[in-house]
Amino acid sequence: MLNPESINFEIELLASHHDKAAFSCGNERLDRYLHTIATQDKKRNIAIPYVISDKDRQKIIGYYTLSMSGINLEELPQNLAKKIPRYPIVGVNLIGRLAVSNDYRGYGWGKLLIMDALHRSLRISKATASFAVVVEAIDAEAVKFYQRFDFQAFTDREFKLFRTMSNIEKAFDTKP
Ligand SMILES: CC(C)(COP(=O)(O)OP(=O)(O)OC[C@H]1O[C@@H](n2cnc3c(N)ncnc32)[C@H](O)[C@@H]1OP(=O)(O)O)[C@@H](O)C(=O)NCCC(=O)NCCS
């Protein structure tokens, strides 16, 4: 089986020992990003790529990128925007890209990537405040995937979604 319980995997920063060229998720833009741009983005501090790798098969199972970004309050639904001071820009964490290799799809790796990205963002937000985690979905199918994890669309932006940090914190709160 190729599920997380049966595979010897590691979540780490993208590094030179990862076989980027062999990665294929079926979306050309997300493949090309990992093959040719992700390492440059990391070097230039534009976005940090994290990968889950299958250590025994030496394959990249999936990846996501994290960076800081900002949103205008007008982008948020009114009921939420009115609870926030009227600063021009509010800081957020951005999951710019996320993909699972075709070979590993449907086994729970996408969920693991999202959960790792949310938890990492929550930890970062304790040092550098962040109102929400924002995602840029690549297409309508990807929107459905993110909605499955409680992301909601911005006003007038079908493919840009967010989940507030307070909501994420509640989800990870394991206190009784
Ligand atoms: C979307 C993608 C990341 C899902 O990865 P995956 O490993 O197959 O997903 P998982 O097996 O972890 O599925 C987790 C849950 O999401 C659901 N799900 C998976 N793909 C979905 C989709 N396209 N639409 C709605 N729900 C989806 C699963 O049914 C599962 O639900 P469950 O927990 O209720 O059983 C993967 O198909 C992919 O890389 N697609 C191409 C690139 C892409 O669309 N990236 C996303 C955003 S840019």
The ligand as a MOL file (V3000), in Angstrom:
LIG
                    3D

  0  0  0     0  0            999 V3000
M  V30 BEGIN CTAB
M  V30 COUNTS 48 50 0 0 0
M  V30 BEGIN ATOM
M  V30 1 C -5.6270 17.7100 -5.1060 0
M  V30 2 C -4.5300 16.7400 -4.6700 0
M  V30 3 C -3.4480 17.5070 -3.9250 0
M  V30 4 C -5.1650 15.6910 -3.7170 0
M  V30 5 O -4.1400 14.8230 -3.2530 0
M  V30 6 P -4.4800 13.3410 -2.7100 0
M  V30 7 O -3.2790 12.8050 -2.0490 0
M  V30 8 O -5.0780 12.5420 -3.7980 0
M  V30 9 O -5.6070 13.6860 -1.6340 0
M  V30 10 P -6.0020 12.8020 -0.3590 0
M  V30 11 O -5.9580 11.3570 -0.7120 0
M  V30 12 O -5.1700 13.2400 0.7920 0
M  V30 13 O -7.4850 13.2520 -0.1030 0
M  V30 14 C -7.8520 13.9520 1.0770 0
M  V30 15 C -9.3260 14.2640 1.0050 0
M  V30 16 O -9.5580 15.1960 -0.0420 0
M  V30 17 C -10.5140 14.6720 -0.9540 0
M  V30 18 N -10.1360 15.0780 -2.2970 0
M  V30 19 C -9.0230 14.7270 -2.9920 0
M  V30 20 N -9.0100 15.3460 -4.1960 0
M  V30 21 C -10.1510 16.0820 -4.2460 0
M  V30 22 C -10.7210 16.9320 -5.2130 0
M  V30 23 N -10.1260 17.1500 -6.3730 0
M  V30 24 N -11.9180 17.5120 -4.9210 0
M  V30 25 C -12.5340 17.3070 -3.7340 0
M  V30 26 N -12.0320 16.5220 -2.7620 0
M  V30 27 C -10.8600 15.9240 -3.0200 0
M  V30 28 C -10.4460 13.1550 -0.7750 0
M  V30 29 O -11.6470 12.5170 -1.1530 0
M  V30 30 C -10.1870 13.0420 0.6940 0
M  V30 31 O -11.3840 13.2120 1.4080 0
M  V30 32 P -11.7030 12.3460 2.7420 0
M  V30 33 O -10.6570 12.7440 3.7490 0
M  V30 34 O -13.0620 12.7670 3.1120 0
M  V30 35 O -11.5690 10.9160 2.3320 0
M  V30 36 C -3.9380 15.9590 -5.8690 0
M  V30 37 O -4.9800 15.3610 -6.5710 0
M  V30 38 C -3.1510 16.8490 -6.8470 0
M  V30 39 O -1.9630 17.0600 -6.6600 0
M  V30 40 N -3.8180 17.3520 -7.9060 0
M  V30 41 C -3.1570 18.1440 -8.9330 0
M  V30 42 C -2.6960 19.4820 -8.4160 0
M  V30 43 C -3.7220 20.2520 -7.6010 0
M  V30 44 O -4.8950 20.2940 -7.9170 0
M  V30 45 N -3.2400 20.8580 -6.4990 0
M  V30 46 C -4.0980 21.5150 -5.5280 0
M  V30 47 C -4.1020 22.9200 -5.4560 0
M  V30 48 S -3.0320 24.0120 -6.3000 0
M  V30 END ATOM
M  V30 BEGIN BOND
M  V30 1 1 1 2
M  V30 2 1 2 3
M  V30 3 1 2 4
M  V30 4 1 2 36
M  V30 5 1 4 5
M  V30 6 1 5 6
M  V30 7 2 6 7
M  V30 8 1 6 8
M  V30 9 1 6 9
M  V30 10 1 9 10
M  V30 11 2 10 11
M  V30 12 1 10 12
M  V30 13 1 10 13
M  V30 14 1 13 14
M  V30 15 1 14 15
M  V30 16 1 15 16
M  V30 17 1 15 30
M  V30 18 1 16 17
M  V30 19 1 17 18
M  V30 20 1 17 28
M  V30 21 1 18 19
M  V30 22 1 18 27
M  V30 23 2 19 20
M  V30 24 1 20 21
M  V30 25 1 21 22
M  V30 26 2 21 27
M  V30 27 1 22 23
M  V30 28 2 22 24
M  V30 29 1 24 25
M  V30 30 2 25 26
M  V30 31 1 26 27
M  V30 32 1 28 29
M  V30 33 1 28 30
M  V30 34 1 30 31
M  V30 35 1 31 32
M  V30 36 2 32 33
M  V30 37 1 32 34
M  V30 38 1 32 35
M  V30 39 1 36 37
M  V30 40 1 36 38
M  V30 41 2 38 39
M  V30 42 1 38 40
M  V30 43 1 40 41
M  V30 44 1 41 42
M  V30 45 1 42 43
M  V30 46 2 43 44
M  V30 47 1 43 45
M  V30 48 1 45 46
M  V30 49 1 46 47
M  V30 50 1 47 48
M  V30 END BOND
M  V30 END CTAB
M  END
